[in-house]
């Protein structure tokens, strides 16, 4: 029988208030730019590519196995949570709880797919030899680019960087934006079907996607954990674009010059840190939504020869 925690109204309402304030702080810049009809090529990705609104981030959930005392608003009450999907009355009069069983029944295929992705990714070694070249492959030998931002090295020199490196992108949602000339140069040919087999914790985009999976799991994931995943995605996005061929300095993107040995070393150092953070969040999401932890340890450590490329490759 699942152990249930009862949260007094004062406690859960304070957590809800703190969550909304934290979400508002995280989305303030995007909301202000939207009002001014301005864009930010680094930060707005989290709202355009993932297409989850700031209001979604504000909605706090306690996660499974928790009863929120005095949450229905009483007879004729107007507590909004009482009308939210996937909530049901708790064992205590006037309480609400996440109806995890109903969600698992009705969303079984989705939940199974998300769990498979999370477990397979956290269980395998990370690969750290891509050096963020996926963004370079998206502009390779093309004059029209996804972002209206100048290339830091110009088109010709950017193409030369791609020509001098081995492309090894494992993530379908990066690979699918490769230019036609770059696609056959990649070591892998990721597809949606092969995603669970190729996803690995060294990949920046796979680690940003922890946020996406947390959103898809909805009220099964505590609100604080959802915001942790969002913050990770935001931090990763900065490295993703700092290491890109674009000139991101006007938006706070000091270049990580992966075309140099020093830049590669910096990229791999930060990439490893994000892999550790992402795997810890994966374990927490799995525990929250599916009730089991995955092994901890050295899952993000790749072969020594691959890590050595960070300082030896030029």
Secondary structure, 3 states (H helix, E strand, C coil): CCCCEEECHHHHHHHHHHHHHHHHHHHHHHHHHHHHCCCCCCCCHHHHCCCCCHHHHHCCCCCCCEEECCCCCCCCCCCHHHHCCCEEECCCCCCEEECHHHHHHHCHHHHHHHHHHHHHHHHCCCCCCCCCCHHHHCCCCCCCCCCCCCECCHHHHHHHHHHCCCECCCCHHHHCCCCHHHHCCECCCCCCCCHHHHCCCCCHHHHHHHHHHHHHCHHHCCHHHHHHHHHHHHHHHHHHHHCCCECCHHHCCCCCCCCCHHHHHHHHHHHHHHHHHHHHHHHHHHHHHHCCCCCCCCCCCCCHHHHHHHHHCC
